[in-house]
Amino acid sequence: MPEPPLTLSTSVFEEVKSKVEETISNGKTVRELLANNSRGGPWNTEWEVEAAVEALHVFGSRWTIEILSTLYIAGPRRFNQLKTLLSGISSRTLSDKLRFLTEEGLVIRQVEDGPPVRVDYILSDHGVTCGRLLSPLVAHLKIRSGSVKTK
């Protein structure tokens, strides 16, 4: 059964929409700056496609956003705590994803000597920044799908 939509006051709803629109405008400006300064003239298609593929490689796979969001909201967590919070993920998948996110520089594996040895997973500054960049996209998609409405 789908969750009921998040209902916001009109002023908060409009502020969210305004911030999303501001992000879209900033994204257009950034894209134009990159295009106007790319090798081979404006709109180096090869470079743009490669950049998109790199982003999708990291953020387009199952569990990536869920893990990053959980660490952002819940803060540093141990493996079993994450597994409990991420219902449906297997230990193998979580282990693989945490290793991948660590290699990508989005998550830090922090080891504290013991006994017992304690391992916490925390978002890196890069992980926090990427999460903040994804937030307007998530908000746009939620508004568009009707998951966020105004009173």
N, C-alpha and C positions, 0 to 999 in steps of 0.2 A: 504494500500500500504506500503510495507516494506521500511524502511529508507535506503538511500544509505550507503555503507560502509564508515567507518572512514578511510581516507587515510593518512598514515604517511610516512615521509621520510624513506629511507632505514635504515639510522643510528638509528633513533628513534624506528622503528619497530624491528630492531635487538636487541636494548637495552631492549625493553619490553620483547621480547622472552627470552633473556638471564636472566633477573630478574625472569621471571616465572620459567625457568629451575633451577635457584638457589633456589627458593622457594621449588620446587619439591625435590631437593636434600636435603635441610634442613628438609623437612617433613619426608623424608625417615630416616634421622638420628634421628630425634625426636622419630619416631615410633620405631626404633630399640632400642633406649635407654629405652623407656618405656617398651618394650617387654622383654628386658634382665633383667629388674629389677622388673618385675611383680610377684605377688605371684603365686605359682603353676608352676613356670618355664616360659620359654619364650612363648610368644603369648598366654596370658590368654584371650581366646576368649570371655568369659563372660564379662570381664571388657571392652574389645574393643567394643563389641556390645552395651553395656550399654552407653558408651561414645558417640558412633555414634548416638544412639537413642536420647540422650540428646541434641546433636547439631542439629539434624533434627527437634526436637520438637520446638526449638527456631527459626531456620533459614529456615526451610522447609515449613513454612506456608505462604500463600498469604499475601502480604502487608508488611511483616516484613522487607525485604530488601529495599523495596521502602521507607518506613518510615525512616529507618536508613540512607539510602543514601541521602534522602531529608534533614534530619537534619545535615548531614555531610557537604553537599554542601551549603545549605542555612543558616545554623546556627540556633540558637534558634528561635523557632516559637511558636505562639499561636495556639490554636486548629483550629480556622477558617482559619488561614493562611495555616496550613498544609492541611486542607480539600480542599482548593482551589488548592494547588500545586499537590495534589494527585487525579487527575481527575478519577472519577468513584468509589471512596470509599464512603460508607455511613457514616453518623455521628456515628451510633451505632458501626459499625466495627472499625472505627478509635478510638473511645473511648475504646473499648475492647482491641484493639492492643496496645494502649498507656499504659493502665493499665498493661497488660501482660509484655511489654518491661520494664516498671518501676519495676515490681516485679522481673524480671530477672536481674536487675541491669544494663541494657543497656541504659536506658533513665532516666533522672532526671526530675521530675515534680517540677518546681521552682515556688513558690507562693510568690508574692509581695503584702503586705497589701495595701489596697486602702484608701479611695475610688478612683476609683473602684479597686477591687481586680484584680490582673493581674497574669495569669498563663502562664508560658513559658515552653516548652519542649526542653530539650537540651540533647545532647549525654553525657553520662558519659565517664570517661577514658576507662572503659571496653568496652563501645560501640564503641569508636574510634578505640581501638585496634582490636576488632572483624572486624570492617569495613576494616581495613588495611590488616588483614589476608585474608579476602574474595576477596580483589582487584586482587591478582594474579590469583585466580580461575576464576573470571569474565573475566579477560584479556585472559586467556587460552581458555575459551569457546567462546569468541568473535572472536579470531583468528581462531579457529577451524571451526567456522560456516561461516567464510568469512566476518564477520561484521567489521573486521579491516584488512586492506590491506596495501601494500607498493606501492609507486609510481612507 
